[in-house]
Amino acid sequence: MKTNILVQRRKLLGYSQQDIADKVGIDRSYYTKIENGLTPSVKVAKAIGYHLGFDWTIFFDSISAKTTQNPNKEAI
C-alpha cells in the first residue's frame, strides 16, 4: 500500500511530515492527506517521489488498474 511506503520511507530518512511538505512546497495538512490515501497531482507526486527516493507513479497504480478493469468508467 502506497501510504505505508510514504510513512516508512519518510521515517527511514528521518523526515517529519512538515519537512517533506516544505521540500515539496505544499501545506503539511495536504501532505498528511496524501499519507492517508489522497492521490496528489502529478507535479506533487513527482516531487514527493524525488525527495523520498521512489517512483512517483506508485500514486497512480491503483487508478490505472481500476480503469483497465472497467474501461467504460472514468477513474475517480
Buried (B, 14 or more C-beta within 10 A) or exposed (E): EBEEEBBEBBEEEEBEBEBBBBBBEBEBEEBEBBBEEEBBEEEBBBBBBEBBEBEBEBBBEBEEEBBEEEEEEEEE
